[in-house]
Amino acid sequence: MARTKAPTGRDLEVEKYLTLEECCEAIMSNHFGWGQFKQWYIEKTGLSHAAANEQWNRCWEVLREKFKANIYDTVERTLNELEGQKMETNDARLRFEITKYQNKIKGGEIDRQEIKHSGEIKFDFGSPIPTTTKYNL
């Protein structure tokens, strides 16, 4: 009978990586919150609460990176589509609106602010202006 080999450090890392992908998929497909994920992970692996918390944090690091890349791709695609529309049109007003929207997507839009102040504002301009003239008439 063949003797099975104990897993090495590299084998354990591969196993962790596969578990990480499986956990990320479980979070996304089942819409797990932290408590639900922790319970699911402990039932599946038999590991501790601390291990479940570590895995939760690792999963969210991976998911954040995926979301960030997806958002950048979507923004770039939208900007390219808008640029194409801007080049095709002869309407100056439409080109202006497209440029404003592109600026908004890039984060360059300045929001208008209305500031109201209720109270008293005093200005001190120093000494009063002299009222006598050079030629006292």
Buried (B, 14 or more C-beta within 10 A) or exposed (E): EEEEEEEEEEEEEEEEEEBBEEBBEBBEEEEBEEEEBBEBBBEEEEEEEEBBBEBBEBBBEBBEEEEEEEEEEEEEEEBEEBEEEBEEEEEEEEBEBBEEBBEEBEEEEEEEEEEEEEEEEEEEEEEEEEEEEEEEE
